[in-house]
């Protein structure tokens, strides 16, 4: 039997194979109920940002500048959620990007709202970005309400 984890892994593998060498970013994040406290929205989106940047030959200057400014402003701490969203908006504006999220229902409700709102902001400014979400049925209405037809949910 295929689980959500298996399906999302297959999707990531398929997208990675299909778009290899085409200047396309394929990112993924697997939420885990047991690790819920360590999976803040900033850490989830930060992980996706690192995946996108990690696949690039050169990090765009605007991203480097924003990261350095935030590091100075926050006394060396990581960028905050609005800054991470802004960096994702900038980088995904011109780069075809696929974001795969597994087990969204494992995310705390308040964080799920913030995450979906962040995805909405990214999608509004990044027409080439697609999001694939796997979640249990009880969060489907929330996904559809916040992201309309921009997301495929399973």
Buried (B, 14 or more C-beta within 10 A) or exposed (E): EEEBEEBBBEBBEEBBEEBEEEEBBBBBBBBBEEEEEEBBBBBBBBBBBEBBBEBEEEEBEEBEEBBEEBEEEEEEEEBEBEBBBBBBBBBBBEBBBBBBBBBBBBBBEEBBBBBBBBBBBBBEBBEEBBBBBBBEEEBBEBBEEBBEEBBEBE
